[in-house]
């Protein structure tokens, strides 16, 4: 990943994007070329030496069957949004401004481990379900469904675990713009109701 120094993500930003990641793209190099699948994921900081990303794929998806050559990769997406030049005070001064895109992303590399094990897969499903059902007025539980039905669903998926070896991350949040332009971007996002991006640009500029 090309990461200019002023767009380098901090360890805190990387930790936050991994902890908040709900889904990511798994990319593996196989004998038939690169293969990618978008998957729900769970970050486990205690797994392996540097943490792990856990997920499951459909049994009918051949990606888990094909041995990955070398490292595998999860592409994790943080907040992102368009930047209008009209938000820059400098645009009104001299007109030398163009649109761009702000974003936070992490390329998480590691060794992919396949878990064709119903107990492991069910445990992951319960953890994923608990994460997304927590706080709901009427949370759904795996135990709400008949055991035989759940067993069948678990047999239809296979677990995958990326044991993290390295992470490349980039937080492009208008850090290369003058202070007044960055403030204009924050105001622009707030006016459009995108408080997440407004906060991200504000924090990156602090």
Long-range contacts (C-beta under 8 A, 24 or more apart in sequence): 1-105, 1-107, 1-168, 1-169, 1-170, 2-170, 3-168, 3-169, 3-170, 4-176, 6-175, 6-176, 7-170, 7-171, 7-172, 7-173, 7-175, 7-176, 8-169, 8-170, 8-171, 9-104, 9-106, 9-169, 9-170, 9-171, 10-171, 13-104, 13-169, 13-171, 14-106, 14-167, 14-169, 15-45, 17-76, 17-78, 17-104, 17-105, 17-106, 17-169, 18-43, 18-45, 18-51, 18-53, 18-76, 18-106, 18-108, 19-43, 19-45, 20-78, 21-53, 21-76, 22-132, 24-53, 24-55, 24-74, 24-75, 24-76, 24-77, 24-108, 25-74, 25-75, 26-55, 26-57, 26-63, 26-72, 26-73, 26-74, 26-112, 26-160, 26-162, 27-72, 27-73, 27-74, 27-75, 28-63, 28-66, 28-68, 28-72, 28-73, 28-112, 29-68, 29-69, 29-70, 29-72, 30-63, 30-66, 30-67, 30-68, 30-69, 31-66, 31-67, 31-69, 32-66, 35-62, 35-63, 35-66, 37-61, 37-63, 39-160, 40-128, 41-74, 41-76, 42-124, 42-127, 42-128, 42-131, 47-161, 47-163, 48-110, 48-163, 48-164, 49-163, 49-164, 50-110, 50-163, 50-164, 50-165, 50-166, 50-167, 51-164, 52-110, 52-161, 52-162, 52-163, 52-164, 53-108, 53-110, 53-161, 53-162, 53-164, 54-124, 54-127, 54-159, 54-160, 54-161, 54-162, 55-124, 55-159, 55-160, 55-161, 55-162, 56-121, 56-124, 56-125, 56-157, 56-158, 56-159, 56-160, 57-157, 57-158, 57-160, 58-156, 58-157, 58-158, 59-155, 59-156, 59-157, 59-158, 60-156, 64-114, 64-116, 64-158, 64-160, 68-112, 71-109, 71-110, 71-111, 71-165, 72-109, 72-110, 72-111, 72-112, 72-162, 73-107, 73-108, 73-109, 74-107, 74-108, 74-110, 74-162, 75-105, 75-106, 75-107, 75-108, 76-105, 76-106, 76-107, 76-108, 77-103, 77-104, 77-105, 78-103, 78-104, 78-105, 78-106, 78-171, 78-200, 79-103, 79-104, 79-196, 79-197, 79-200, 80-104, 80-105, 80-197, 81-189, 81-194, 81-197, 83-174, 83-185, 83-188, 84-188, 86-188, 87-181, 87-184, 87-185, 87-187, 87-188, 88-177, 88-180, 88-181, 88-184, 88-185, 89-180, 89-181, 89-184, 90-177, 90-178, 90-180, 90-181, 101-172, 102-172, 102-173, 102-174, 102-185, 102-197, 102-200, 102-201, 103-170, 103-171, 103-172, 104-169, 104-170, 104-171, 104-172, 104-173, 104-200, 105-169, 105-170, 106-167, 106-168, 106-169, 106-170, 107-167, 107-168, 107-169, 108-162, 108-164, 108-167, 109-164, 109-165, 109-166, 109-167, 109-168, 110-162, 110-163, 110-164, 110-165, 110-166, 111-162, 111-163, 111-165, 112-160, 112-161, 112-162, 112-163, 113-160, 113-161, 113-162, 113-163, 114-158, 114-159, 114-160, 115-158, 115-159, 115-160, 115-161, 116-158, 116-159, 117-159, 118-151, 118-154, 118-155, 120-159, 121-154, 121-157, 121-158, 121-159, 122-150, 122-154, 124-159, 125-154, 125-157, 171-200, 171-204, 173-200, 173-201, 173-203, 173-204, 173-205, 174-201, 174-204, 174-205, 175-204, 175-205, 179-205
